[in-house]
Amino acid sequence: MRVNLNLFIKLGEIGFTFFLGAEIPYSLIKKVCDLESSGFAGFQDVIIKFAAAIVFSMLVTKLVEIPILKWSKNIEKSIS
């Protein structure tokens, strides 16, 4: 049985940012939208928090982490 590992690779790429920054987008959403008064609670709240954390982690990884890693590899190559 062949398993598509692309999903696991993508989750591995964003894992550290997800771990460190999961609360950041949710805090911003709570400031902009009043989730308590709109009836969001429990399971819906968890889904919103998870989805926001995934999107935030993907953006930070693509726009910050990957360029920094490429830049640092170029510096490493120029030093060697």
Phi and psi in degrees as GROMACS dihedral restraints (atoms count N, CA, C in turn):
[ dihedral_restraints ]
;  ai    aj    ak    al  type     phi  dphi    fc
    3     4     5     6     1   -96.8    20    10
    4     5     6     7     1   128.9    20    10
    6     7     8     9     1  -106.2    20    10
    7     8     9    10     1   134.2    20    10
    9    10    11    12     1   -75.8    20    10
   10    11    12    13     1   112.3    20    10
   12    13    14    15     1   -89.7    20    10
   13    14    15    16     1    -2.8    20    10
   15    16    17    18     1   -59.3    20    10
   16    17    18    19     1   -39.9    20    10
   18    19    20    21     1   -62.0    20    10
   19    20    21    22     1   -44.3    20    10
   21    22    23    24     1   -68.4    20    10
   22    23    24    25     1   -35.0    20    10
   24    25    26    27     1   -65.1    20    10
   25    26    27    28     1   -44.7    20    10
   27    28    29    30     1   -63.7    20    10
   28    29    30    31     1   -42.2    20    10
   30    31    32    33     1   -64.4    20    10
   31    32    33    34     1   -36.1    20    10
   33    34    35    36     1   -66.1    20    10
   34    35    36    37     1   -36.5    20    10
   36    37    38    39     1   -65.1    20    10
   37    38    39    40     1   -37.9    20    10
   39    40    41    42     1   -96.7    20    10
   40    41    42    43     1    -1.1    20    10
   42    43    44    45     1   -58.3    20    10
   43    44    45    46     1   -45.2    20    10
   45    46    47    48     1   -66.9    20    10
   46    47    48    49     1   -43.6    20    10
   48    49    50    51     1   -65.5    20    10
   49    50    51    52     1   -38.1    20    10
   51    52    53    54     1   -61.3    20    10
   52    53    54    55     1   -44.8    20    10
   54    55    56    57     1   -62.3    20    10
   55    56    57    58     1   -44.5    20    10
   57    58    59    60     1   -81.4    20    10
   58    59    60    61     1   -32.2    20    10
   60    61    62    63     1  -115.0    20    10
   61    62    63    64     1    15.2    20    10
   63    64    65    66     1   -62.2    20    10
   64    65    66    67     1   -29.4    20    10
   66    67    68    69     1   -83.7    20    10
   67    68    69    70     1   -20.6    20    10
   69    70    71    72     1   -61.6    20    10
   70    71    72    73     1   -55.3    20    10
   72    73    74    75     1   -65.5    20    10
   73    74    75    76     1   -34.2    20    10
   75    76    77    78     1   -66.5    20    10
   76    77    78    79     1   -38.1    20    10
   78    79    80    81     1   -63.3    20    10
   79    80    81    82     1   -39.9    20    10
   81    82    83    84     1   -66.6    20    10
   82    83    84    85     1   -40.8    20    10
   84    85    86    87     1   -63.4    20    10
   85    86    87    88     1   -41.1    20    10
   87    88    89    90     1   -64.5    20    10
   88    89    90    91     1   -33.3    20    10
   90    91    92    93     1   -71.3    20    10
   91    92    93    94     1   -36.8    20    10
   93    94    95    96     1   -81.2    20    10
   94    95    96    97     1   -43.5    20    10
   96    97    98    99     1  -112.6    20    10
   97    98    99   100     1   135.7    20    10
   99   100   101   102     1   -86.7    20    10
  100   101   102   103     1    89.6    20    10
  102   103   104   105     1   -70.1    20    10
  103   104   105   106     1   -32.4    20    10
  105   106   107   108     1   -65.3    20    10
  106   107   108   109     1   -42.4    20    10
  108   109   110   111     1   -76.9    20    10
  109   110   111   112     1   -19.4    20    10
  111   112   113   114     1   -89.5    20    10
  112   113   114   115     1     7.6    20    10
  114   115   116   117     1    88.0    20    10
  115   116   117   118     1     6.7    20    10
  117   118   119   120     1   -82.0    20    10
  118   119   120   121     1   123.8    20    10
  120   121   122   123     1  -156.6    20    10
  121   122   123   124     1   159.7    20    10
  123   124   125   126     1    62.2    20    10
  124   125   126   127     1  -119.1    20    10
  126   127   128   129     1   -62.4    20    10
  127   128   129   130     1   -41.4    20    10
  129   130   131   132     1   -64.1    20    10
  130   131   132   133     1   -37.8    20    10
  132   133   134   135     1   -63.1    20    10
  133   134   135   136     1   -41.8    20    10
  135   136   137   138     1   -65.4    20    10
  136   137   138   139     1   -41.8    20    10
  138   139   140   141     1   -63.0    20    10
  139   140   141   142     1   -45.1    20    10
  141   142   143   144     1   -61.4    20    10
  142   143   144   145     1   -45.1    20    10
  144   145   146   147     1   -63.3    20    10
  145   146   147   148     1   -43.8    20    10
  147   148   149   150     1   -65.4    20    10
  148   149   150   151     1   -46.7    20    10
  150   151   152   153     1   -63.3    20    10
  151   152   153   154     1   -42.9    20    10
  153   154   155   156     1   -63.6    20    10
  154   155   156   157     1   -39.4    20    10
  156   157   158   159     1   -67.1    20    10
  157   158   159   160     1   -39.4    20    10
  159   160   161   162     1   -63.8    20    10
  160   161   162   163     1   -48.5    20    10
  162   163   164   165     1   -62.4    20    10
  163   164   165   166     1   -45.4    20    10
  165   166   167   168     1   -59.5    20    10
  166   167   168   169     1   -45.1    20    10
  168   169   170   171     1   -64.4    20    10
  169   170   171   172     1   -40.0    20    10
  171   172   173   174     1   -64.9    20    10
  172   173   174   175     1   -42.3    20    10
  174   175   176   177     1   -65.5    20    10
  175   176   177   178     1   -46.0    20    10
  177   178   179   180     1   -64.1    20    10
  178   179   180   181     1   -40.5    20    10
  180   181   182   183     1   -63.3    20    10
  181   182   183   184     1   -46.3    20    10
  183   184   185   186     1   -71.1    20    10
  184   185   186   187     1   -40.0    20    10
  186   187   188   189     1   -92.5    20    10
  187   188   189   190     1   -19.1    20    10
  189   190   191   192     1  -121.1    20    10
  190   191   192   193     1   -59.0    20    10
  192   193   194   195     1   -64.6    20    10
  193   194   195   196     1   -49.4    20    10
  195   196   197   198     1   -63.4    20    10
  196   197   198   199     1   -46.1    20    10
  198   199   200   201     1   -60.9    20    10
  199   200   201   202     1   -38.3    20    10
  201   202   203   204     1   -66.1    20    10
  202   203   204   205     1   -40.5    20    10
  204   205   206   207     1   -63.6    20    10
  205   206   207   208     1   -40.8    20    10
  207   208   209   210     1   -64.4    20    10
  208   209   210   211     1   -43.6    20    10
  210   211   212   213     1   -61.9    20    10
  211   212   213   214     1   -43.7    20    10
  213   214   215   216     1   -68.6    20    10
  214   215   216   217     1   -32.8    20    10
  216   217   218   219     1   -65.8    20    10
  217   218   219   220     1   -39.1    20    10
  219   220   221   222     1   -63.6    20    10
  220   221   222   223     1   -40.4    20    10
  222   223   224   225     1   -64.2    20    10
  223   224   225   226     1   -43.3    20    10
  225   226   227   228     1   -61.0    20    10
  226   227   228   229     1   -41.5    20    10
  228   229   230   231     1   -65.9    20    10
  229   230   231   232     1   -38.2    20    10
  231   232   233   234     1   -71.5    20    10
  232   233   234   235     1   -27.1    20    10
  234   235   236   237     1   -77.6    20    10
  235   236   237   238     1   -36.4    20    10
